[in-house]
Amino acid sequence: MNKYNVIFFFSDQQRWDTCGCYGQQLDVTPNLDRMAEEGVLFENAYTCQPVCGPARSCIQTGKYATETGCYRNDLGLPLDEKTIAHNLHEHGYRTGYIGKWHLASTNSGDADSAVYGKERETSVLDAAVNASFNSGFMKKARPSRNFHKAPVPVQYRGGWEDEWIVSDVLEFTSHSYDGYMFDKENRKKYFPENRYRPDAQTDWALETLERWSDDPGNPFFLFLSYIEPHHQNDHNCYEGPKGSKERFRDYIVPGDLEGHDGDWKDNYPDYLGAIHSLDSNLGRIRNKLIDLGLSDNTIIVYASDHGSHFRTRNGEYKRSCHQASTHVPLIVYHPDGHKGAHIPHMVSLIDLAPTFLDMAGCDIPYTFRGESLLPYVAGDGFPEDRDNSVFIQISESQVGRAVRTDRWCYCVTAPEGDGWNDMNSSNYAESYLYDLRSDPHEQNNLVDDPGYTEVRKELKELLLKKMQEAGEAVPEITEKG
């Protein structure tokens, strides 16, 4: 049986509405828009955890973040977790990872340092990361280890063996025009002078594709994890390529940002500039596949880990239940798949792990929580009884849980929860309810409105069901009114 190559083009902190194929008016993503015309666009794709590390853990393992203990940043993958890379290797695939990893270090410290990415000294690391989880859950003991600016040892690479050019926390080893990552032999690879970070990373990806094209009979999975358009932590701003502020100054303000303070006025043009750079590099990847004769046998998946609300919902950029934080782009090109299809069904990043293995012809482990999206991509459709809602866990800013349906966003938070130290809670309280049909920009929180009591009851039962399916103990949820 023919085995497809797979390239996963993964951005960081990118809202869905930055793409032309999702309604962006400026010419930000012409290559991605073309790929959507040639493939499948998922209109309602959502993260399962709007934080960098936890979202990545879900993609690597097919499990929710609370199942692996990677519920917040700086909690590395347990060594006994079997990842998609391990499964792919068993099925004869070469595997490569280039970019931001964020799943090796296991450190503790104050929450502000984690949220805003300030460097933490080793002296403040303590044993808190080895404590027991709340509500009867037990954390797997993992000693503190700090690879923020150091190479990631082989055992912490999640099984990505054949190519590895990575920084565990890329925002700590680089800026938009300087810095480095580490190669497979732990040597520093510096970005060339005046080379924008996504361009340099793509240069290395193209070199990998050229080497691998010498053996076309040996399939590969290449995971390209870009940090753009994520804000640059130590500079406290978004950094697009030079000229971005001028090029994208005439943007239309997204409806959820209009009338709110935040920092979008200063940052949105650079944010779009970073995304435009990603798009240009997606075009470079696709052109290289054509040049190497690999385009007819290579699937490309484009997605992001979460979005950005530009400090309009809380003190930072994500970590909330809102569309700006959770709604992400997801576009798939399959050379033998559906062309130009838009899928309205609700899907989640938790579905990516089974999808990747399904694309490679691998058996999907029973531990995977999501469902393969390959039938959508192949044009086969999906059973009518497939659940049309997604479950979201939220950490660091809160201990929160949310469910998103085709109409409603419903969220609960733990009143006494510590989002940095507590993975879960035995008690939550209703905190948000939005009707996305009448209020797509989530400006009117209905959680206190007695007219929606029955809606909240139905969504509460759905959320409890989702939590139980994710392996969580069933908590108490205090209703409003």
Secondary structure, 3 states (H helix, E strand, C coil): CCCCEEEEEEEECCCHHHCHHHCCCCCCCHHHHHHHHHCEEEEEEECCCCCHHHHHHHHHHCCCHHHHCCCCCCCCCCCCCCCHHHHHHHCCCEEEEEEECCCCCECCCCHHHHHHCCCCCHHHCCHHHHCCCCCCCCCCCCCCECCCCCCCCHHHCCCCCCEEEEECCHHHHEECCEEEEECCCCCEEECCCCCCHHHHHHHHHHHHHHHHCCCCCCCEEEEEEEEEECCEHHHCECCCCCCHHHHCCCCCCCCCCCCCCCCHHHHHHHHHHHHHHHHHHHHHHHHHHHHCCCHHHEEEEEEECCCCCCCCCCCCCCCCCCHHHHEECEEEECCCCCCCEEEEEEEEHHHHHHHHHHHCCCCCCCCCCCCCCHHHHHCCCCCCCCCCEEEEEECCCCCEEEEEECCEEEEEECCCCCCCCCCCCCEEEEEEEEECCCCCCCCCCCCCCHHHHHHHHHHHHHHHHHHHHCCCCCCEEECCC
